[in-house]
Amino acid sequence: MSTEPSPASNVISWMQADAEHTARWFSASGAPAPKKVQVVDDSLTADDAYRLVAQGTALLWQGDYHNARQLLSAIARRLPTFSRNDGEDVAKAFYRYRQGRTQRARMLGQLLVPLEQGPAVALRRAPDVSQAWLAAAGPVESLTVATLQDVLGAVGAYEWRRNGLFIQELDAVIHPHYGTFAPIRSEYLALVAQAKLPSTELAFDIGTGTGVLAAILAQRGVKRVIATDSEARAIACAQENLQALGLAQAVEATLANMFPEGRAPLVVCNPPWLPGTANTLLDNAVYDPKSRMLKAFLTGLKEHLEPGGEGWLIISDLAEHLGLRTREDLLLWIGNAGLAVVDKVDTAARHPRSMDASDPFFAARSQEITSLWKLSAKA
Ligand SMILES: C[S@@+](CC[C@H](N)C(=O)[O-])C[C@H]1O[C@@H](n2cnc3c(N)ncnc32)[C@H](O)[C@@H]1O
């Protein structure tokens, strides 16, 4: 279980004008402070910047903020692009694709900017990032160095949070916080909004994120929902959303590893859909290392279900199409946990990537089915 935020909070040092300088180091992904740091400004060409980051030198920017953004884009354009090899196994190709994404994030994460109290980016023409940075990383007490990527990530997330996401199933807006899974795919929400409820007395929502599924259940008339998440920032986000929706009385959002105490007639869980290592904060919602959360849900479900109760597992089969998990694996884990499949409701993927023929994994994405598996304890 982690608490927020969990940056690598150590020190970064660099040489400038023959003197050693230090600052606090912040990295949202927990990356350690770079060892080789060169101070650079607007006079640096994109080719030289690319050469330096490729050699593992981090660039501490001291020029114009907008030029730094342009330089970041210029470095990104020089990075190798991913393409599938003829006849390559899909799982191997996906592994290579993810390695490429990690490498890309590492390279782009070498353009650094200074932050000072405010919080503010201590650069010429820098925009006001104070609210965004506070929401993502908290106050800046003293000179801090972070990646420009992290600053842009915080600003982007804050926009999302402010604007919110209209959820048709709720006829209302959900505001995702920084680092909290945004329910941008509506297919799975519709499954939870439409499946027949086994009871309206009590439900558990395991890994609630923004609180969206708990809100759908409460709006459908479930009198009490206990929603858990292992991330403090998700619990804060869910509480804020439930309050704004007028559902805070019905839903208790609480920090916990998986299940709350006791049993319920309905236990819902939407774990990350792909097995794999999470390399960034946002990866946490998509990748479930070693299928840990999926397996924890299945193995713990039986002892948290009331007699005759239903566990609703929401998961897509994209992992199966990518060769990362088989249907047999899933059925075996369900059976080994003393569970039986009562029903399965399917829906086809409708999100833009599933229709993008230029995506290197289009064949897998276009076949993706999202399912609500209704599970019960085996007699
Ligand atoms: C894919 S997101 C789903 C969020 C939300 N239920 C939804 O459908 O939009 C998975 C959530 O599970 C949470 N999570 C991961 N491991 C957990 C654990 N061991 N116990 C509780 N929550 C966990 C994550 O923090 C994340 O919010």
The ligand as a Tripos MOL2 file, in Angstrom:
@<TRIPOS>MOLECULE
LIG
   27    29     1     0     0
SMALL
NO_CHARGES

@<TRIPOS>ATOM
      1 C1         -8.0770   -0.0300  -13.3460 C.3       1 LIG1
      2 S1         -8.2260    0.9850  -11.9410 S.3       1 LIG1
      3 C2         -9.9940    0.9610  -11.7340 C.3       1 LIG1
      4 C3        -10.5450    2.1800  -11.0520 C.3       1 LIG1
      5 C4        -12.0650    2.2660  -10.9870 C.3       1 LIG1
      6 N1        -12.6360    1.1440  -10.2650 N.3       1 LIG1
      7 C5        -12.6700    2.3220  -12.3500 C.2       1 LIG1
      8 O1        -13.2640    1.3420  -12.7760 O.co2     1 LIG1
      9 O2        -12.5500    3.3370  -13.0210 O.co2     1 LIG1
     10 C6         -7.6710   -0.0810  -10.6380 C.3       1 LIG1
     11 C7         -7.6310    0.5770   -9.2720 C.3       1 LIG1
     12 O3         -7.2330   -0.4010   -8.3100 O.3       1 LIG1
     13 C8         -6.3910    0.2130   -7.3630 C.3       1 LIG1
     14 N2         -5.5940   -0.8460   -6.7140 N.ar      1 LIG1
     15 C9         -4.4790   -1.4730   -7.1730 C.ar      1 LIG1
     16 N3         -4.0540   -2.3970   -6.2930 N.ar      1 LIG1
     17 C10        -4.9280   -2.3620   -5.2450 C.ar      1 LIG1
     18 C11        -5.0300   -3.0680   -4.0170 C.ar      1 LIG1
     19 N4         -4.1420   -4.0070   -3.6930 N.pl3     1 LIG1
     20 N5         -6.0540   -2.7750   -3.1790 N.ar      1 LIG1
     21 C12        -6.9500   -1.8110   -3.5080 C.ar      1 LIG1
     22 N6         -6.8980   -1.1010   -4.6470 N.ar      1 LIG1
     23 C13        -5.9000   -1.3730   -5.5120 C.ar      1 LIG1
     24 C14        -5.5970    1.2150   -8.1550 C.3       1 LIG1
     25 O4         -5.0570    2.2250   -7.3100 O.3       1 LIG1
     26 C15        -6.6560    1.7310   -9.1270 C.3       1 LIG1
     27 O5         -7.3260    2.8430   -8.5940 O.3       1 LIG1
@<TRIPOS>BOND
     1     1     2 1
     2     2     3 1
     3     2    10 1
     4     3     4 1
     5     4     5 1
     6     5     6 1
     7     5     7 1
     8     7     8 2
     9     7     9 1
    10    10    11 1
    11    11    12 1
    12    11    26 1
    13    12    13 1
    14    13    14 1
    15    13    24 1
    16    14    15 ar
    17    14    23 ar
    18    15    16 ar
    19    16    17 ar
    20    17    18 ar
    21    17    23 ar
    22    18    19 1
    23    18    20 ar
    24    20    21 ar
    25    21    22 ar
    26    22    23 ar
    27    24    25 1
    28    24    26 1
    29    26    27 1
@<TRIPOS>SUBSTRUCTURE
     1 LIG1         1 GROUP 0 **** ****
